[in-house]
Amino acid sequence: MMTPEAIRDHEYRWRCINHGVEFIRELLGLLDEMTPGHPMEAGIVAAITETKHTLGRFGVRLEF
């Protein structure tokens, strides 16, 4: 049985992972709507890369 603290840690971990994945989905949607070479394109790609790196700390590996 998990302790209350372990349950909170587990729930926190999954909330972080779900939030990160949803954030990447939203950013990918923005990229799909942009014309190539848009000024914000590089910033969005950088945000996706950083979020993937952060999710990697939680043991999540995304490939797309």
PDB file of N, H, CA, C and O in Angstrom:
ATOM      1  N   MET A   1       0.839  -1.172   0.000  1.00  0.00           N
ATOM      2  CA  MET A   1       0.000   0.000   0.000  1.00  0.00           C
ATOM      3  C   MET A   1       0.893   1.247   0.000  1.00  0.00           C
ATOM      4  O   MET A   1       1.932   1.287   0.660  1.00  0.00           O
ATOM      5  N   MET A   2       0.471   2.239  -0.739  1.00  0.00           N
ATOM      6  H   MET A   2      -0.372   2.207  -1.275  1.00  0.00           H
ATOM      7  CA  MET A   2       1.238   3.481  -0.841  1.00  0.00           C
ATOM      8  C   MET A   2       0.872   4.423   0.311  1.00  0.00           C
ATOM      9  O   MET A   2      -0.279   4.497   0.740  1.00  0.00           O
ATOM     10  N   THR A   3       1.859   5.116   0.778  1.00  0.00           N
ATOM     11  H   THR A   3       2.795   5.056   0.429  1.00  0.00           H
ATOM     12  CA  THR A   3       1.610   6.115   1.821  1.00  0.00           C
ATOM     13  C   THR A   3       0.946   7.334   1.192  1.00  0.00           C
ATOM     14  O   THR A   3       1.037   7.514  -0.022  1.00  0.00           O
ATOM     15  N   PRO A   4       0.286   8.169   1.976  1.00  0.00           N
ATOM     16  CA  PRO A   4      -0.307   9.388   1.419  1.00  0.00           C
ATOM     17  C   PRO A   4       0.711  10.267   0.690  1.00  0.00           C
ATOM     18  O   PRO A   4       0.399  10.872  -0.335  1.00  0.00           O
ATOM     19  N   GLU A   5       1.927  10.329   1.229  1.00  0.00           N
ATOM     20  H   GLU A   5       2.181   9.838   2.062  1.00  0.00           H
ATOM     21  CA  GLU A   5       2.961  11.123   0.569  1.00  0.00           C
ATOM     22  C   GLU A   5       3.338  10.526  -0.784  1.00  0.00           C
ATOM     23  O   GLU A   5       3.518  11.259  -1.757  1.00  0.00           O
ATOM     24  N   ALA A   6       3.457   9.214  -0.852  1.00  0.00           N
ATOM     25  H   ALA A   6       3.311   8.618  -0.063  1.00  0.00           H
ATOM     26  CA  ALA A   6       3.788   8.550  -2.118  1.00  0.00           C
ATOM     27  C   ALA A   6       2.669   8.745  -3.138  1.00  0.00           C
ATOM     28  O   ALA A   6       2.931   8.928  -4.327  1.00  0.00           O
ATOM     29  N   ILE A   7       1.432   8.705  -2.674  1.00  0.00           N
ATOM     30  H   ILE A   7       1.219   8.556  -1.708  1.00  0.00           H
ATOM     31  CA  ILE A   7       0.293   8.925  -3.578  1.00  0.00           C
ATOM     32  C   ILE A   7       0.339  10.338  -4.136  1.00  0.00           C
ATOM     33  O   ILE A   7       0.130  10.535  -5.333  1.00  0.00           O
ATOM     34  N   ARG A   8       0.609  11.330  -3.286  1.00  0.00           N
ATOM     35  H   ARG A   8       0.778  11.170  -2.313  1.00  0.00           H
ATOM     36  CA  ARG A   8       0.704  12.716  -3.753  1.00  0.00           C
ATOM     37  C   ARG A   8       1.835  12.864  -4.768  1.00  0.00           C
ATOM     38  O   ARG A   8       1.666  13.535  -5.786  1.00  0.00           O
ATOM     39  N   ASP A   9       2.991  12.243  -4.500  1.00  0.00           N
ATOM     40  H   ASP A   9       3.128  11.698  -3.672  1.00  0.00           H
ATOM     41  CA  ASP A   9       4.112  12.314  -5.434  1.00  0.00           C
ATOM     42  C   ASP A   9       3.749  11.690  -6.774  1.00  0.00           C
ATOM     43  O   ASP A   9       4.066  12.236  -7.832  1.00  0.00           O
ATOM     44  N   HIS A  10       3.086  10.550  -6.719  1.00  0.00           N
ATOM     45  H   HIS A  10       2.829  10.107  -5.860  1.00  0.00           H
ATOM     46  CA  HIS A  10       2.662   9.858  -7.945  1.00  0.00           C
ATOM     47  C   HIS A  10       1.675  10.716  -8.727  1.00  0.00           C
ATOM     48  O   HIS A  10       1.801  10.860  -9.943  1.00  0.00           O
ATOM     49  N   GLU A  11       0.694  11.285  -8.034  1.00  0.00           N
ATOM     50  H   GLU A  11       0.591  11.169  -7.046  1.00  0.00           H
ATOM     51  CA  GLU A  11      -0.298  12.129  -8.702  1.00  0.00           C
ATOM     52  C   GLU A  11       0.350  13.378  -9.293  1.00  0.00           C
ATOM     53  O   GLU A  11       0.008  13.799 -10.398  1.00  0.00           O
ATOM     54  N   TYR A  12       1.280  13.960  -8.557  1.00  0.00           N
ATOM     55  H   TYR A  12       1.558  13.618  -7.659  1.00  0.00           H
ATOM     56  CA  TYR A  12       1.985  15.147  -9.047  1.00  0.00           C
ATOM     57  C   TYR A  12       2.757  14.807 -10.318  1.00  0.00           C
ATOM     58  O   TYR A  12       2.720  15.559 -11.292  1.00  0.00           O
ATOM     59  N   ARG A  13       3.451  13.680 -10.306  1.00  0.00           N
ATOM     60  H   ARG A  13       3.481  13.070  -9.514  1.00  0.00           H
ATOM     61  CA  ARG A  13       4.230  13.247 -11.473  1.00  0.00           C
ATOM     62  C   ARG A  13       3.331  13.109 -12.700  1.00  0.00           C
ATOM     63  O   ARG A  13       3.671  13.603 -13.774  1.00  0.00           O
ATOM     64  N   TRP A  14       2.195  12.448 -12.549  1.00  0.00           N
ATOM     65  H   TRP A  14       1.918  12.046 -11.676  1.00  0.00           H
ATOM     66  CA  TRP A  14       1.294  12.243 -13.677  1.00  0.00           C
ATOM     67  C   TRP A  14       0.647  13.537 -14.138  1.00  0.00           C
ATOM     68  O   TRP A  14       0.415  13.712 -15.334  1.00  0.00           O
ATOM     69  N   ARG A  15       0.350  14.449 -13.219  1.00  0.00           N
ATOM     70  H   ARG A  15       0.539  14.307 -12.247  1.00  0.00           H
ATOM     71  CA  ARG A  15      -0.190  15.758 -13.634  1.00  0.00           C
ATOM     72  C   ARG A  15       0.845  16.511 -14.455  1.00  0.00           C
ATOM     73  O   ARG A  15       0.504  17.128 -15.464  1.00  0.00           O
ATOM     74  N   CYS A  16       2.109  16.467 -14.035  1.00  0.00           N
ATOM     75  H   CYS A  16       2.386  15.965 -13.215  1.00  0.00           H
ATOM     76  CA  CYS A  16       3.176  17.131 -14.784  1.00  0.00           C
ATOM     77  C   CYS A  16       3.329  16.530 -16.175  1.00  0.00           C
ATOM     78  O   CYS A  16       3.455  17.257 -17.161  1.00  0.00           O
ATOM     79  N   ILE A  17       3.319  15.227 -16.252  1.00  0.00           N
ATOM     80  H   ILE A  17       3.216  14.636 -15.452  1.00  0.00           H
ATOM     81  CA  ILE A  17       3.453  14.551 -17.546  1.00  0.00           C
ATOM     82  C   ILE A  17       2.279  14.907 -18.450  1.00  0.00           C
ATOM     83  O   ILE A  17       2.480  15.267 -19.610  1.00  0.00           O
ATOM     84  N   ASN A  18       1.065  14.812 -17.936  1.00  0.00           N
ATOM     85  H   ASN A  18       0.902  14.520 -16.994  1.00  0.00           H
ATOM     86  CA  ASN A  18      -0.117  15.117 -18.754  1.00  0.00           C
ATOM     87  C   ASN A  18      -0.109  16.564 -19.211  1.00  0.00           C
ATOM     88  O   ASN A  18      -0.455  16.853 -20.356  1.00  0.00           O
ATOM     89  N   HIS A  19       0.280  17.469 -18.336  1.00  0.00           N
ATOM     90  H   HIS A  19       0.562  17.234 -17.406  1.00  0.00           H
ATOM     91  CA  HIS A  19       0.346  18.878 -18.703  1.00  0.00           C
ATOM     92  C   HIS A  19       1.376  19.093 -19.812  1.00  0.00           C
ATOM     93  O   HIS A  19       1.107  19.808 -20.777  1.00  0.00           O
ATOM     94  N   GLY A  20       2.547  18.481 -19.680  1.00  0.00           N
ATOM     95  H   GLY A  20       2.765  17.900 -18.896  1.00  0.00           H
ATOM     96  CA  GLY A  20       3.592  18.627 -20.688  1.00  0.00           C
ATOM     97  C   GLY A  20       3.175  18.086 -22.037  1.00  0.00           C
ATOM     98  O   GLY A  20       3.433  18.712 -23.066  1.00  0.00           O
ATOM     99  N   VAL A  21       2.529  16.924 -22.044  1.00  0.00           N
ATOM    100  H   VAL A  21       2.320  16.417 -21.209  1.00  0.00           H
ATOM    101  CA  VAL A  21       2.081  16.331 -23.311  1.00  0.00           C
ATOM    102  C   VAL A  21       1.007  17.204 -23.956  1.00  0.00           C
ATOM    103  O   VAL A  21       1.029  17.418 -25.168  1.00  0.00           O
ATOM    104  N   GLU A  22       0.075  17.705 -23.162  1.00  0.00           N
ATOM    105  H   GLU A  22       0.057  17.531 -22.177  1.00  0.00           H
ATOM    106  CA  GLU A  22      -0.972  18.570 -23.704  1.00  0.00           C
ATOM    107  C   GLU A  22      -0.375  19.869 -24.250  1.00  0.00           C
ATOM    108  O   GLU A  22      -0.816  20.360 -25.289  1.00  0.00           O
ATOM    109  N   PHE A  23       0.617  20.423 -23.567  1.00  0.00           N
ATOM    110  H   PHE A  23       0.975  20.024 -22.724  1.00  0.00           H
ATOM    111  CA  PHE A  23       1.291  21.635 -24.028  1.00  0.00           C
ATOM    112  C   PHE A  23       1.945  21.394 -25.387  1.00  0.00           C
ATOM    113  O   PHE A  23       1.843  22.234 -26.282  1.00  0.00           O
ATOM    114  N   ILE A  24       2.610  20.258 -25.544  1.00  0.00           N
ATOM    115  H   ILE A  24       2.692  19.576 -24.817  1.00  0.00           H
ATOM    116  CA  ILE A  24       3.243  19.937 -26.829  1.00  0.00           C
ATOM    117  C   ILE A  24       2.184  19.784 -27.918  1.00  0.00           C
ATOM    118  O   ILE A  24       2.388  20.246 -29.041  1.00  0.00           O
ATOM    119  N   ARG A  25       1.063  19.147 -27.606  1.00  0.00           N
ATOM    120  H   ARG A  25       0.898  18.772 -26.694  1.00  0.00           H
ATOM    121  CA  ARG A  25      -0.018  19.016 -28.601  1.00  0.00           C
ATOM    122  C   ARG A  25      -0.498  20.384 -29.084  1.00  0.00           C
ATOM    123  O   ARG A  25      -0.696  20.600 -30.280  1.00  0.00           O
ATOM    124  N   GLU A  26      -0.680  21.298 -28.137  1.00  0.00           N
ATOM    125  H   GLU A  26      -0.519  21.122 -27.166  1.00  0.00           H
ATOM    126  CA  GLU A  26      -1.126  22.641 -28.506  1.00  0.00           C
ATOM    127  C   GLU A  26      -0.089  23.347 -29.376  1.00  0.00           C
ATOM    128  O   GLU A  26      -0.441  24.009 -30.353  1.00  0.00           O
ATOM    129  N   LEU A  27       1.181  23.207 -29.024  1.00  0.00           N
ATOM    130  H   LEU A  27       1.467  22.669 -28.231  1.00  0.00           H
ATOM    131  CA  LEU A  27       2.235  23.841 -29.810  1.00  0.00           C
ATOM    132  C   LEU A  27       2.324  23.241 -31.211  1.00  0.00           C
ATOM    133  O   LEU A  27       2.533  23.963 -32.187  1.00  0.00           O
ATOM    134  N   LEU A  28       2.168  21.932 -31.310  1.00  0.00           N
ATOM    135  H   LEU A  28       1.999  21.345 -30.517  1.00  0.00           H
ATOM    136  CA  LEU A  28       2.185  21.297 -32.637  1.00  0.00           C
ATOM    137  C   LEU A  28       1.013  21.778 -33.478  1.00  0.00           C
ATOM    138  O   LEU A  28       1.140  21.956 -34.690  1.00  0.00           O
ATOM    139  N   GLY A  29      -0.134  21.988 -32.827  1.00  0.00           N
ATOM    140  H   GLY A  29      -0.237  21.843 -31.843  1.00  0.00           H
ATOM    141  CA  GLY A  29      -1.289  22.532 -33.541  1.00  0.00           C
ATOM    142  C   GLY A  29      -1.009  23.930 -34.073  1.00  0.00           C
ATOM    143  O   GLY A  29      -1.402  24.256 -35.192  1.00  0.00           O
ATOM    144  N   LEU A  30      -0.333  24.759 -33.281  1.00  0.00           N
ATOM    145  H   LEU A  30      -0.013  24.493 -32.371  1.00  0.00           H
ATOM    146  CA  LEU A  30       0.040  26.094 -33.742  1.00  0.00           C
ATOM    147  C   LEU A  30       0.989  26.017 -34.931  1.00  0.00           C
ATOM    148  O   LEU A  30       0.851  26.772 -35.893  1.00  0.00           O
ATOM    149  N   LEU A  31       1.951  25.104 -34.860  1.00  0.00           N
ATOM    150  H   LEU A  31       2.063  24.490 -34.078  1.00  0.00           H
ATOM    151  CA  LEU A  31       2.890  24.948 -35.976  1.00  0.00           C
ATOM    152  C   LEU A  31       2.175  24.543 -37.257  1.00  0.00           C
ATOM    153  O   LEU A  31       2.530  25.004 -38.341  1.00  0.00           O
ATOM    154  N   ASP A  32       1.168  23.681 -37.135  1.00  0.00           N
ATOM    155  H   ASP A  32       0.880  23.306 -36.254  1.00  0.00           H
ATOM    156  CA  ASP A  32       0.417  23.253 -38.319  1.00  0.00           C
ATOM    157  C   ASP A  32      -0.304  24.416 -38.986  1.00  0.00           C
ATOM    158  O   ASP A  32      -0.462  24.437 -40.207  1.00  0.00           O
ATOM    159  N   GLU A  33      -0.742  25.385 -38.182  1.00  0.00           N
ATOM    160  H   GLU A  33      -0.614  25.367 -37.191  1.00  0.00           H
ATOM    161  CA  GLU A  33      -1.487  26.520 -38.717  1.00  0.00           C
ATOM    162  C   GLU A  33      -0.595  27.609 -39.284  1.00  0.00           C
ATOM    163  O   GLU A  33      -1.071  28.465 -40.030  1.00  0.00           O
ATOM    164  N   MET A  34       0.691  27.599 -38.947  1.00  0.00           N
ATOM    165  H   MET A  34       1.078  26.904 -38.341  1.00  0.00           H
ATOM    166  CA  MET A  34       1.605  28.662 -39.380  1.00  0.00           C
ATOM    167  C   MET A  34       2.132  28.422 -40.783  1.00  0.00           C
ATOM    168  O   MET A  34       2.250  27.294 -41.261  1.00  0.00           O
ATOM    169  N   THR A  35       2.442  29.538 -41.413  1.00  0.00           N
ATOM    170  H   THR A  35       2.346  30.455 -41.025  1.00  0.00           H
ATOM    171  CA  THR A  35       3.142  29.430 -42.688  1.00  0.00           C
ATOM    172  C   THR A  35       4.625  29.195 -42.387  1.00  0.00           C
ATOM    173  O   THR A  35       5.133  29.696 -41.384  1.00  0.00           O
ATOM    174  N   PRO A  36       5.321  28.448 -43.232  1.00  0.00           N
ATOM    175  CA  PRO A  36       6.746  28.200 -42.999  1.00  0.00           C
ATOM    176  C   PRO A  36       7.522  29.519 -42.913  1.00  0.00           C
ATOM    177  O   PRO A  36       7.282  30.447 -43.687  1.00  0.00           O
ATOM    178  N   GLY A  37       8.438  29.581 -41.976  1.00  0.00           N
ATOM    179  H   GLY A  37       8.633  28.828 -41.347  1.00  0.00           H
ATOM    180  CA  GLY A  37       9.257  30.772 -41.809  1.00  0.00           C
ATOM    181  C   GLY A  37       8.626  31.842 -40.934  1.00  0.00           C
ATOM    182  O   GLY A  37       9.159  32.946 -40.819  1.00  0.00           O
ATOM    183  N   HIS A  38       7.499  31.525 -40.317  1.00  0.00           N
ATOM    184  H   HIS A  38       7.066  30.628 -40.410  1.00  0.00           H
ATOM    185  CA  HIS A  38       6.842  32.497 -39.424  1.00  0.00           C
ATOM    186  C   HIS A  38       7.820  32.877 -38.312  1.00  0.00           C
ATOM    187  O   HIS A  38       8.575  32.025 -37.843  1.00  0.00           O
ATOM    188  N   PRO A  39       7.820  34.146 -37.880  1.00  0.00           N
ATOM    189  CA  PRO A  39       8.776  34.583 -36.848  1.00  0.00           C
ATOM    190  C   PRO A  39       8.686  33.803 -35.530  1.00  0.00           C
ATOM    191  O   PRO A  39       9.684  33.698 -34.817  1.00  0.00           O
ATOM    192  N   MET A  40       7.532  33.265 -35.198  1.00  0.00           N
ATOM    193  H   MET A  40       6.721  33.351 -35.777  1.00  0.00           H
ATOM    194  CA  MET A  40       7.387  32.538 -33.937  1.00  0.00           C
ATOM    195  C   MET A  40       7.745  31.058 -34.058  1.00  0.00           C
ATOM    196  O   MET A  40       7.803  30.349 -33.053  1.00  0.00           O
ATOM    197  N   GLU A  41       7.983  30.595 -35.268  1.00  0.00           N
ATOM    198  H   GLU A  41       7.936  31.171 -36.084  1.00  0.00           H
ATOM    199  CA  GLU A  41       8.242  29.173 -35.499  1.00  0.00           C
ATOM    200  C   GLU A  41       9.424  28.657 -34.671  1.00  0.00           C
ATOM    201  O   GLU A  41       9.317  27.606 -34.039  1.00  0.00           O
ATOM    202  N   ALA A  42      10.522  29.363 -34.668  1.00  0.00           N
ATOM    203  H   ALA A  42      10.609  30.217 -35.181  1.00  0.00           H
ATOM    204  CA  ALA A  42      11.708  28.910 -33.931  1.00  0.00           C
ATOM    205  C   ALA A  42      11.446  28.860 -32.430  1.00  0.00           C
ATOM    206  O   ALA A  42      11.924  27.951 -31.752  1.00  0.00           O
ATOM    207  N   GLY A  43      10.702  29.812 -31.908  1.00  0.00           N
ATOM    208  H   GLY A  43      10.314  30.551 -32.459  1.00  0.00           H
ATOM    209  CA  GLY A  43      10.374  29.816 -30.489  1.00  0.00           C
ATOM    210  C   GLY A  43       9.489  28.660 -30.091  1.00  0.00           C
ATOM    211  O   GLY A  43       9.653  28.084 -29.015  1.00  0.00           O
ATOM    212  N   ILE A  44       8.555  28.318 -30.950  1.00  0.00           N
ATOM    213  H   ILE A  44       8.421  28.785 -31.824  1.00  0.00           H
ATOM    214  CA  ILE A  44       7.663  27.190 -30.666  1.00  0.00           C
ATOM    215  C   ILE A  44       8.450  25.887 -30.691  1.00  0.00           C
ATOM    216  O   ILE A  44       8.262  25.029 -29.828  1.00  0.00           O
ATOM    217  N   VAL A  45       9.324  25.737 -31.670  1.00  0.00           N
ATOM    218  H   VAL A  45       9.477  26.434 -32.371  1.00  0.00           H
ATOM    219  CA  VAL A  45      10.158  24.529 -31.741  1.00  0.00           C
ATOM    220  C   VAL A  45      11.049  24.431 -30.495  1.00  0.00           C
ATOM    221  O   VAL A  45      11.240  23.345 -29.950  1.00  0.00           O
ATOM    222  N   ALA A  46      11.583  25.555 -30.056  1.00  0.00           N
ATOM    223  H   ALA A  46      11.428  26.438 -30.499  1.00  0.00           H
ATOM    224  CA  ALA A  46      12.422  25.553 -28.851  1.00  0.00           C
ATOM    225  C   ALA A  46      11.598  25.158 -27.618  1.00  0.00           C
ATOM    226  O   ALA A  46      12.086  24.422 -26.761  1.00  0.00           O
ATOM    227  N   ALA A  47      10.362  25.639 -27.525  1.00  0.00           N
ATOM    228  H   ALA A  47       9.966  26.237 -28.222  1.00  0.00           H
ATOM    229  CA  ALA A  47       9.496  25.284 -26.391  1.00  0.00           C
ATOM    230  C   ALA A  47       9.167  23.798 -26.407  1.00  0.00           C
ATOM    231  O   ALA A  47       9.130  23.158 -25.356  1.00  0.00           O
ATOM    232  N   ILE A  48       8.930  23.249 -27.589  1.00  0.00           N
ATOM    233  H   ILE A  48       8.961  23.769 -28.442  1.00  0.00           H
ATOM    234  CA  ILE A  48       8.660  21.810 -27.701  1.00  0.00           C
ATOM    235  C   ILE A  48       9.884  21.012 -27.259  1.00  0.00           C
ATOM    236  O   ILE A  48       9.762  20.040 -26.513  1.00  0.00           O
ATOM    237  N   THR A  49      11.054  21.422 -27.719  1.00  0.00           N
ATOM    238  H   THR A  49      11.153  22.211 -28.325  1.00  0.00           H
ATOM    239  CA  THR A  49      12.294  20.727 -27.365  1.00  0.00           C
ATOM    240  C   THR A  49      12.532  20.762 -25.864  1.00  0.00           C
ATOM    241  O   THR A  49      12.890  19.747 -25.267  1.00  0.00           O
ATOM    242  N   GLU A  50      12.337  21.914 -25.254  1.00  0.00           N
ATOM    243  H   GLU A  50      12.047  22.739 -25.739  1.00  0.00           H
ATOM    244  CA  GLU A  50      12.555  22.049 -23.811  1.00  0.00           C
ATOM    245  C   GLU A  50      11.541  21.212 -23.025  1.00  0.00           C
ATOM    246  O   GLU A  50      11.886  20.604 -22.013  1.00  0.00           O
ATOM    247  N   THR A  51      10.300  21.184 -23.490  1.00  0.00           N
ATOM    248  H   THR A  51      10.019  21.679 -24.313  1.00  0.00           H
ATOM    249  CA  THR A  51       9.275  20.395 -22.809  1.00  0.00           C
ATOM    250  C   THR A  51       9.584  18.906 -22.937  1.00  0.00           C
ATOM    251  O   THR A  51       9.398  18.151 -21.982  1.00  0.00           O
ATOM    252  N   LYS A  52      10.056  18.477 -24.109  1.00  0.00           N
ATOM    253  H   LYS A  52      10.208  19.090 -24.884  1.00  0.00           H
ATOM    254  CA  LYS A  52      10.464  17.075 -24.271  1.00  0.00           C
ATOM    255  C   LYS A  52      11.591  16.736 -23.304  1.00  0.00           C
ATOM    256  O   LYS A  52      11.603  15.656 -22.714  1.00  0.00           O
ATOM    257  N   HIS A  53      12.534  17.656 -23.142  1.00  0.00           N
ATOM    258  H   HIS A  53      12.524  18.533 -23.621  1.00  0.00           H
ATOM    259  CA  HIS A  53      13.655  17.438 -22.219  1.00  0.00           C
ATOM    260  C   HIS A  53      13.135  17.311 -20.780  1.00  0.00           C
ATOM    261  O   HIS A  53      13.569  16.434 -20.033  1.00  0.00           O
ATOM    262  N   THR A  54      12.221  18.176 -20.407  1.00  0.00           N
ATOM    263  H   THR A  54      11.869  18.889 -21.014  1.00  0.00           H
ATOM    264  CA  THR A  54      11.644  18.127 -19.062  1.00  0.00           C
ATOM    265  C   THR A  54      10.893  16.821 -18.848  1.00  0.00           C
ATOM    266  O   THR A  54      11.020  16.202 -17.791  1.00  0.00           O
ATOM    267  N   LEU A  55      10.116  16.394 -19.833  1.00  0.00           N
ATOM    268  H   LEU A  55      10.013  16.897 -20.691  1.00  0.00           H
ATOM    269  CA  LEU A  55       9.393  15.125 -19.708  1.00  0.00           C
ATOM    270  C   LEU A  55      10.369  13.952 -19.610  1.00  0.00           C
ATOM    271  O   LEU A  55      10.072  12.949 -18.959  1.00  0.00           O
ATOM    272  N   GLY A  56      11.524  14.074 -20.249  1.00  0.00           N
ATOM    273  H   GLY A  56      11.765  14.888 -20.778  1.00  0.00           H
ATOM    274  CA  GLY A  56      12.536  13.037 -20.161  1.00  0.00           C
ATOM    275  C   GLY A  56      13.009  12.815 -18.731  1.00  0.00           C
ATOM    276  O   GLY A  56      13.383  11.702 -18.360  1.00  0.00           O
ATOM    277  N   ARG A  57      12.991  13.868 -17.935  1.00  0.00           N
ATOM    278  H   ARG A  57      12.687  14.771 -18.236  1.00  0.00           H
ATOM    279  CA  ARG A  57      13.359  13.728 -16.517  1.00  0.00           C
ATOM    280  C   ARG A  57      12.347  12.877 -15.755  1.00  0.00           C
ATOM    281  O   ARG A  57      12.662  12.302 -14.714  1.00  0.00           O
ATOM    282  N   PHE A  58      11.133  12.806 -16.287  1.00  0.00           N
ATOM    283  H   PHE A  58      10.877  13.274 -17.133  1.00  0.00           H
ATOM    284  CA  PHE A  58      10.090  11.966 -15.683  1.00  0.00           C
ATOM    285  C   PHE A  58      10.082  10.564 -16.303  1.00  0.00           C
ATOM    286  O   PHE A  58       9.228   9.741 -15.972  1.00  0.00           O
ATOM    287  N   GLY A  59      11.030  10.295 -17.198  1.00  0.00           N
ATOM    288  H   GLY A  59      11.724  10.963 -17.468  1.00  0.00           H
ATOM    289  CA  GLY A  59      11.106   8.991 -17.820  1.00  0.00           C
ATOM    290  C   GLY A  59      10.234   8.845 -19.054  1.00  0.00           C
ATOM    291  O   GLY A  59       9.982   7.729 -19.508  1.00  0.00           O
ATOM    292  N   VAL A  60       9.770   9.959 -19.602  1.00  0.00           N
ATOM    293  H   VAL A  60       9.975  10.866 -19.234  1.00  0.00           H
ATOM    294  CA  VAL A  60       8.898   9.936 -20.773  1.00  0.00           C
ATOM    295  C   VAL A  60       9.743  10.241 -22.002  1.00  0.00           C
ATOM    296  O   VAL A  60      10.513  11.201 -22.017  1.00  0.00           O
ATOM    297  N   ARG A  61       9.593   9.421 -23.019  1.00  0.00           N
ATOM    298  H   ARG A  61       8.968   8.640 -23.006  1.00  0.00           H
ATOM    299  CA  ARG A  61      10.306   9.650 -24.272  1.00  0.00           C
ATOM    300  C   ARG A  61       9.279   9.833 -25.381  1.00  0.00           C
ATOM    301  O   ARG A  61       8.484   8.934 -25.655  1.00  0.00           O
ATOM    302  N   LEU A  62       9.299  10.983 -26.010  1.00  0.00           N
ATOM    303  H   LEU A  62       9.945  11.713 -25.788  1.00  0.00           H
ATOM    304  CA  LEU A  62       8.371  11.285 -27.095  1.00  0.00           C
ATOM    305  C   LEU A  62       9.120  11.278 -28.412  1.00  0.00           C
ATOM    306  O   LEU A  62      10.223  11.813 -28.522  1.00  0.00           O
ATOM    307  N   GLU A  63       8.509  10.667 -29.402  1.00  0.00           N
ATOM    308  H   GLU A  63       7.613  10.232 -29.313  1.00  0.00           H
ATOM    309  CA  GLU A  63       9.078  10.681 -30.742  1.00  0.00           C
ATOM    310  C   GLU A  63       7.980  11.075 -31.709  1.00  0.00           C
ATOM    311  O   GLU A  63       6.889  10.504 -31.705  1.00  0.00           O
ATOM    312  N   PHE A  64       8.287  12.059 -32.537  1.00  0.00           N
ATOM    313  H   PHE A  64       9.173  12.523 -32.540  1.00  0.00           H
ATOM    314  CA  PHE A  64       7.338  12.472 -33.585  1.00  0.00           C
ATOM    315  C   PHE A  64       8.081  13.134 -34.693  1.00  0.00           C
ATOM    316  O   PHE A  64       7.474  13.558 -35.676  1.00  0.00           O
TER     317      PHE A  64
END
